[in-house]
Amino acid sequence: MIAAMDFEADPELESIRREAAKLSEAFDDDYWSERDEQRAFPWEFYRAFATKGWLGVLVPERYGGAGLGVLHAGTLLRAVGASAGAMNAASTLHLSIFGMGPVIHHGSEELKERTLPPTATGELHVSFGVTEDDAGTDTSRIRTFAHRDGNRFIVNGKKVWNTKAQQAQKILLLARTTPRESCRRRMDGMTLFLADLDPEHCEIREIPKLGRNAVNSNEVYIRDLPVPEADVVGEVGRGFYHLLDGINPERIVIAAEAVGIGCRALECAVRYARDRIVFDRPIGQNQAIAHPLADSHSELEAADLLWQKAAWSYDRGEAAGALANMAKLRAGEASFRACDRALQVFGGFGYAREFHVERYWRESRLMRIAPISQEMVLNYLCEHVLGLPRSY
């Protein structure tokens, strides 16, 4: 049975898109190029969105947020991604928006009352502490361990690719509380904490990287970090399953951002193809230029629909893992191809920083790696959607 589909524009979503685009327009390409080159966090941009209350888009109203869904958050972040800030701008905001999902869905009432109101206002920054360099995408093999000590836990370990750890006061930290070999299922025995990033117990080292340099990525070394029992998110030993309420929304909103970035690059390339005259005619008159741009437009349109379907399903409480992964897969590919084609349209000028498409290209490349590689998405779909034997 195919459900009825209504593609009529939603006034609420359109209002969110317009507001996000308007706020973003105040920060032009020069602003973002400067922040990227200086590796300086864009506080002015962050505060503009915090002041308007957009960081609390997913936070329930009783805790000071808007109480909206992932579809609304994705609409907001797609507009941000389509601005001059591209992934730098989106990353400035999105951890504050989706990162507290596990707390919203699984945290104790006391934890929610303590942490969600300052999240909604932008006062509380949280970093995501899941990935480890010697575990990679095999989360079951993380080595960060938390052992119980009375009414608290003591954590030791290391995390990598922690976004905004230099600004964050808290870290949503996944740690083993039971050794893997003692668990019936490999994803059991992990616990999720909303821990303090206490400088006496946490050393933060920035990772130099290709792009998105206005927003830092870091290694976090954790030594004897005390975490009170009150900062456990959900049940001890069930942390990975609680984390899914951060992981699936993350993949959905990153797909939305990827579409936005691709559309930004495509818009720049189309404008240049109309205006650039070579051999007495605009280069966009040549099919070698025009056809790739038309192809990317169609790919971005398809990816746009897919992330919205994933968000709609998640907001309805349906299993959205497959759709979230497919949206990230398709949007990541479409975004990078659009940015690569845009750079090609500009020719040598595309390689110059003056026209900014090289920055979009660098930032869109990240979407094919993070938060999960395209290859691991395909593995997931093979096993969980197509029913093929597990390959790894």
C-alpha positions in Angstrom: 0.0 0.0 0.0 1.5 3.3 -1.1 0.8 6.2 1.3 -0.8 9.4 -0.1 1.9 12.0 -0.8 1.4 15.8 -0.4 4.2 17.9 -1.9 2.5 21.2 -1.2 4.9 23.7 0.5 4.6 23.7 4.3 4.3 27.4 5.5 6.1 26.6 8.8 9.0 24.9 7.0 9.2 27.7 4.5 9.3 30.3 7.3 12.2 28.4 8.9 14.0 28.3 5.6 13.6 32.0 5.0 14.6 33.0 8.5 17.8 30.8 8.4 18.7 32.1 5.0 18.2 35.7 6.1 20.3 35.2 9.2 23.0 33.5 7.2 23.2 36.2 4.5 24.7 38.6 7.0 27.9 36.5 6.9 29.4 36.6 3.5 32.1 34.6 1.7 34.8 36.9 2.9 33.8 36.4 6.5 33.9 32.6 6.2 37.2 32.6 4.2 38.8 34.7 7.0 37.5 32.4 9.7 38.6 29.3 7.8 42.1 30.7 7.2 42.5 31.9 10.8 40.9 28.7 12.3 38.8 31.0 14.3 35.4 29.9 15.7 32.6 32.0 14.2 31.1 33.3 17.5 29.2 36.1 15.8 27.4 33.6 13.6 26.7 31.2 16.4 25.3 33.9 18.6 23.0 35.2 15.8 21.3 31.9 15.7 21.4 31.3 19.4 19.7 34.7 20.1 16.8 33.8 17.8 16.4 30.5 19.6 17.2 28.2 16.7 19.6 26.0 18.7 16.7 24.7 20.7 14.7 23.6 17.6 14.6 20.0 18.8 14.4 20.7 22.6 10.9 20.2 24.0 9.0 23.3 24.9 8.9 22.5 28.6 12.8 22.9 28.6 12.8 26.2 26.7 13.0 24.9 23.1 10.8 24.9 20.1 9.8 21.3 20.4 10.0 20.7 16.6 11.2 17.7 14.7 14.2 16.6 12.6 12.4 17.7 9.5 12.4 21.3 10.9 16.0 21.0 12.0 17.0 19.7 8.6 15.2 22.5 6.8 17.1 25.0 9.0 20.5 23.4 8.4 19.9 22.9 4.7 19.4 26.7 4.4 22.6 27.2 6.5 24.5 24.8 4.3 23.4 26.7 1.2 24.9 29.9 2.5 28.4 31.3 2.1 29.4 29.4 5.3 28.7 26.0 3.8 29.9 23.2 6.2 31.7 25.6 8.5 28.4 27.3 9.2 26.4 24.1 9.5 29.0 22.5 11.9 28.9 25.6 14.1 25.3 24.8 14.9 24.4 21.2 14.2 26.0 19.5 17.3 24.0 21.8 19.5 20.9 20.9 17.6 21.1 17.1 17.2 23.7 16.1 19.7 21.4 16.2 22.7 18.9 13.8 21.1 19.9 10.9 23.4 19.3 13.1 26.4 15.9 14.3 25.1 14.8 10.7 24.5 16.5 8.7 27.3 17.9 11.1 29.9 16.5 11.3 33.5 14.2 14.2 34.3 16.9 15.7 36.5 19.4 15.6 33.7 17.0 17.1 31.2 16.1 20.0 33.5 19.8 20.7 34.2 21.1 20.5 30.6 18.4 21.1 28.1 17.5 24.8 28.9 21.1 26.0 28.5 21.3 23.9 25.3 18.3 25.7 23.9 19.8 29.1 24.6 23.2 28.2 23.2 25.0 28.6 26.6 25.9 24.9 26.8 28.2 23.4 24.1 28.4 19.7 23.8 31.0 17.6 21.9 30.3 14.1 20.5 32.7 11.5 22.0 32.2 8.2 20.2 35.0 7.6 17.6 38.3 6.1 18.6 41.4 5.8 16.3 42.0 2.1 17.0 38.3 1.2 16.6 37.1 3.3 13.7 33.6 2.4 12.6 33.6 -0.7 14.7 32.1 1.0 17.7 31.8 -2.3 19.6 35.6 -2.3 19.9 36.0 1.1 21.7 38.5 0.9 24.5 37.5 3.9 26.6 36.4 2.3 29.8 34.3 3.6 32.8 34.5 1.6 36.0 32.1 2.2 38.8 33.4 3.9 42.0 30.5 4.1 44.5 27.9 6.6 43.1 30.2 7.7 40.2 32.2 6.3 37.4 35.9 6.9 36.6 36.7 7.1 32.9 39.9 6.5 31.0 40.5 6.5 27.3 40.8 8.5 24.1 38.4 9.9 21.5 39.1 11.4 18.1 37.3 13.8 15.7 35.6 15.6 18.6 34.0 18.6 16.9 34.0 21.8 19.0 35.7 20.2 21.9 37.6 23.5 22.5 34.3 25.3 23.0 32.4 22.6 24.8 31.7 22.2 28.5 30.3 18.7 28.1 31.0 15.6 26.1 28.4 13.0 25.1 30.7 10.2 25.9 30.3 6.5 25.0 32.4 4.2 27.1 32.5 0.5 27.9 31.3 -0.5 31.3 31.5 -4.2 30.6 34.3 -5.8 28.5 33.2 -6.8 25.0 34.1 -10.4 25.6 31.7 -10.6 28.6 28.7 -9.4 26.6 26.1 -11.6 24.9 25.9 -9.1 22.0 28.8 -7.0 20.8 26.9 -3.7 21.1 25.9 -4.4 24.7 28.0 -3.2 27.7 28.5 0.4 26.6 27.2 3.3 28.6 26.5 6.9 27.5 27.5 9.8 29.7 27.0 13.5 29.5 30.3 14.2 31.2 32.2 17.4 32.0 35.1 18.2 29.8 37.2 18.8 32.9 40.6 20.2 31.9 42.2 18.5 34.9 41.2 15.2 33.4 40.8 15.9 29.7 43.6 17.0 27.3 42.4 18.4 24.0 44.6 18.4 20.9 43.4 19.9 17.6 43.7 17.8 14.4 44.9 19.9 11.4 42.7 19.1 8.5 41.8 19.8 4.8 38.8 22.0 5.3 36.0 23.2 7.6 38.8 24.9 9.7 36.6 27.5 11.4 35.2 24.6 13.5 37.9 22.6 15.2 38.2 18.8 15.3 40.2 17.3 18.1 41.6 14.3 19.9 40.5 14.1 23.6 42.7 12.2 26.1 40.7 11.2 29.2 42.5 10.4 32.4 40.6 9.4 35.6 37.6 11.6 34.7 35.0 11.3 37.5 31.4 11.2 36.2 28.6 11.2 38.7 25.8 8.6 38.2 23.4 11.5 37.6 25.2 12.1 34.3 24.5 8.7 32.9 22.2 9.0 29.8 19.6 6.2 30.0 20.5 2.7 31.2 24.0 1.5 32.1 25.1 -0.9 29.4 22.5 0.3 26.8 24.5 3.3 25.7 24.9 2.4 22.1 21.2 1.9 21.6 20.4 5.3 23.2 23.1 6.8 21.0 21.0 6.0 17.9 18.7 8.9 18.7 21.8 11.1 18.0 23.3 9.1 15.1 20.2 8.8 12.9 19.2 12.5 13.2 22.9 13.4 12.6 22.9 11.5 9.3 19.7 13.1 8.2 20.7 16.7 8.9 24.1 16.2 7.4 22.4 15.0 4.3 20.3 18.2 4.3 23.5 20.3 4.8 25.2 18.4 1.9 22.3 19.2 -0.4 22.5 22.8 0.6 26.3 23.0 -0.1 25.8 21.4 -3.5 23.1 23.9 -4.4 25.3 26.8 -3.3 28.2 25.6 -5.6 25.8 24.9 -8.4 24.3 28.3 -8.2 27.7 29.9 -8.3 28.7 27.8 -11.3 25.5 28.5 -13.2 25.9 32.3 -12.7 29.6 32.1 -13.9 28.6 29.9 -16.9 26.1 32.6 -17.9 28.5 35.5 -17.5 31.8 34.1 -18.7 32.4 34.8 -22.4 34.9 32.7 -24.3 35.0 32.4 -28.1 32.4 35.2 -28.3 29.7 33.3 -26.3 28.9 32.3 -22.8 30.5 29.1 -21.7 27.1 27.8 -20.5 26.0 27.6 -24.1 28.4 24.6 -24.5 26.8 21.3 -23.6 30.1 20.1 -22.0 29.5 22.8 -19.4 25.7 22.8 -19.3 24.9 19.0 -19.1 27.0 18.3 -16.0 25.3 21.2 -14.2 21.8 20.0 -15.2 22.8 16.4 -14.1 23.9 17.7 -10.7 20.7 19.7 -10.3 18.7 16.5 -10.8 20.8 14.6 -8.3 20.5 17.3 -5.7 16.7 17.4 -6.2 16.5 13.6 -5.6 18.7 13.7 -2.5 16.6 16.6 -1.2 13.5 14.4 -1.3 15.3 11.5 0.3 16.5 13.3 3.4 13.1 14.8 3.9 11.5 11.3 3.7 14.0 10.1 6.3 13.3 13.0 8.6 9.5 12.5 8.2 9.8 8.8 9.1 12.0 9.5 12.2 9.6 12.2 13.4 6.7 9.7 13.1 8.6 7.3 15.4 9.3 4.8 12.6 12.5 2.9 12.1 14.6 5.4 10.0 18.1 3.8 10.1 18.0 2.7 6.4 16.5 5.9 5.1 18.9 8.0 7.2 21.9 6.1 5.8 20.6 6.2 2.2 20.0 10.0 2.5 23.5 10.6 3.7 24.9 8.3 0.9 23.1 10.0 -1.9 23.4 13.6 -0.6 27.2 13.1 0.0 27.7 11.9 -3.5 25.5 14.6 -5.1 27.0 17.4 -3.1 30.6 16.6 -3.9 29.9 16.0 -7.6 28.1 19.4 -7.8 31.1 21.1 -6.1 33.6 19.3 -8.2 31.7 20.2 -11.4 31.4 23.8 -10.2 35.2 24.0 -9.7 35.6 22.6 -13.2 33.3 25.3 -14.7 35.5 28.0 -13.2 38.6 26.4 -14.6 41.8 27.9 -13.2 39.8 30.4 -11.2 38.0 27.6 -9.5 41.3 26.6 -7.9 41.8 30.2 -6.7 40.5 31.2 -3.3 39.0 34.4 -4.6 35.9 32.6 -6.0 35.3 30.4 -2.9 34.2 27.3 -4.8 37.5 25.6 -3.8 36.3 26.0 -0.2 32.9 24.5 -0.9 34.7 21.6 -2.7 37.0 21.0 0.3 34.1 21.0 2.7 31.8 18.8 0.6 34.5 16.2 0.4 34.0 15.5 4.1 30.4 14.4 3.5 31.7 11.2 1.8 33.6 10.2 4.9 31.7 11.6 7.9 29.9 10.8 10.1 30.2 7.4 8.4 32.0 6.4 5.2 30.0 5.6 2.0 31.4 2.1 2.1 30.0 1.4 5.6 26.6 2.8 4.5 26.6 0.3 1.7 27.6 -2.5 4.1 24.6 -1.5 6.3 22.2 -1.6 3.4 23.5 -4.9 2.2 23.0 -6.6 5.5 20.0 -4.8 7.0 17.9 -3.9 3.9 18.8 -6.5 1.3 19.4 -9.4 3.8 22.8 -10.3 2.4 25.4 -12.0 4.6 27.4 -9.7 6.8 30.7 -8.9 5.0 32.8 -7.7 7.9 
